[in-house]
Amino acid sequence: MHIEVIPVEGLPIIHPGDNLAEMISTLVSFEDGDILCLASSVYSKAAGYLRRLDEITPTEDALRIASKTREDPRFVQAVLDDSTDVILEAPFILSETVTGHVGVRAGIDHSNVEDGMIIRLPPDPMGAAGEMRERISSATGRDVRVIITDTCGRSFRRGQAGVAIGWSGMQAIRDFRGDHDLFGHILEITEEAVVDEIAGFANFVMGESNNGVPAVVFRNCPQWSGHDSLHFSRDEDIIRTALCNK
């Protein structure tokens, strides 16, 4: 199996209202079954999920947390606004968003955007992936799978890695439970987070500074079967339980 990885190069600076699907489709000749990985920040810029810091008034909670994290209280307030649960307040804010995604500062970013602005995660990343898939199909006639990516830190390891926050046309988890290994043993717990693995490699190709590659296409990736339960429930998540019980 030969998997091809194609960086989408040549996209200009994205502005609210831009039609990303059409812009990307002019730069890539899609084939049926391709997987498009798109940085959430670029999708959010095109969709207008931006906020101006000078329009945000911090609450007492934001001021209190900002005194611990040494961040702009307005930025902290934006994080709180997009969080349904704050798991850690310091040394950084670790919070859950409405979609169940847990990340640092609710995924809000102030890099690769104009001064005084911040970029929010798409409030419905699954819907965002589905929308991009439909628009690419309309523009090209091709059946393309889509992953919306973000970067996150990882427990027990240094550095950030790309993860999937929304996907369409595939299932998040490849489920090996019930299969047999090379020695005939039945696999009982193996579930592979394929969308995260693809998102991680896409992030490597995109880069994190000024590479200017916000989208990556994967070609010849096989289909897989599984499920979409990518996030642990609160009862299952032992790390969250340990942090909350500190």
Buried (B, 14 or more C-beta within 10 A) or exposed (E): EEEEBBBBEEBEEBEEEBEBBEBBBEBBEBBEBBBBBBBBBBBBBBBEBBBEBEEBEBBEBBEEBBEEBEBBBBBBBBBBBBBEEBBBBEEBBBBBBEBEBBBBBBBBBBEBBEEEBBBBBBBEBBBBBBBBBEBBBEBBEBBBBBBBBBBBEEEEEEEBBBBBBBBBBBBBBBBBEEEEEEEEEEEEEEBBBBBBBBBBBBBEBBEEEEEBBBBBBBBEBEEEEBEEEBBEEEEEBEEBEEEEEE
